[in-house]
């Protein structure tokens, strides 16, 4: 029996962007949460909000919820990201 393994990657197109520089600290920073709107994200983000503020000194947490869980973030949310120092997205069922 012969197995043929195919590589599905497309190396013809370059990456769309680059990684943001890593933050040295979260102290005093603004972190944005983008939820897909499913029920499971509520408790997770509430807990994470407390942890970030108490343990890492985050100054502000901004929470946004997408209008459609299976689509990209809404334009108004994407427009706000430039004002945040870090972004956390989440899915939950």
C-alpha positions in Angstrom: 0.0 0.0 0.0 1.4 3.4 -1.0 0.3 6.6 0.8 0.6 9.9 -0.9 0.9 12.9 1.4 -0.1 16.3 0.0 1.1 19.6 1.4 -2.0 22.0 1.3 0.0 25.2 2.0 0.1 27.9 -0.5 3.5 29.5 -0.6 2.7 31.8 -3.5 1.0 34.4 -1.3 2.9 36.3 1.3 1.6 36.7 4.9 -1.0 39.4 5.3 0.7 41.1 8.3 3.2 40.7 10.9 3.1 40.1 14.7 2.9 43.1 16.9 5.9 43.7 19.2 5.6 41.9 22.5 4.6 44.1 25.5 7.2 44.2 28.3 4.4 44.5 30.9 0.6 44.8 31.1 0.8 47.3 34.0 -1.2 50.5 33.1 -2.2 49.1 29.7 -5.6 48.8 28.1 -6.7 45.3 27.0 -9.5 44.7 24.6 -11.7 41.6 24.7 -13.5 40.5 21.6 -16.2 37.9 22.3 -18.0 35.9 19.7 -21.1 36.3 21.7 -21.6 32.8 22.8 -22.6 32.1 26.4 -19.3 30.4 27.4 -17.2 33.6 26.9 -19.1 35.6 29.6 -17.7 33.9 32.7 -14.3 33.4 31.1 -13.8 37.0 30.2 -15.2 38.2 33.6 -12.6 36.0 35.4 -9.8 37.1 33.0 -10.8 40.8 33.6 -10.3 40.3 37.4 -7.0 38.5 37.0 -5.5 41.0 34.6 -6.4 43.9 36.8 -5.4 42.3 40.1 -2.3 40.3 39.1 -0.9 42.2 36.2 -2.0 45.8 36.9 -4.0 46.3 33.7 -5.6 49.8 33.9 -8.6 49.3 31.6 -10.4 46.4 30.0 -12.7 47.1 27.0 -15.2 44.4 26.1 -16.8 44.1 22.7 -19.1 41.4 21.2 -19.3 40.6 17.6 -22.7 40.7 16.0 -22.2 37.3 14.3 -20.2 34.6 16.0 -19.0 33.0 12.8 -18.0 36.3 11.0 -15.0 38.6 11.4 -15.2 41.4 14.0 -17.5 44.2 13.0 -15.9 47.3 11.5 -16.6 49.5 14.6 -14.7 46.9 16.7 -11.8 46.7 14.3 -11.6 50.5 14.4 -11.2 50.5 18.1 -8.3 48.0 18.2 -5.7 50.7 17.5 -6.6 52.3 20.9 -5.8 49.1 22.8 -2.4 47.8 23.9 -3.4 44.2 23.7 -6.4 42.2 22.3 -7.8 38.9 23.5 -10.4 37.1 21.4 -12.5 34.2 22.6 -14.9 31.6 21.6 -17.1 29.6 23.9 -20.1 27.3 23.8 
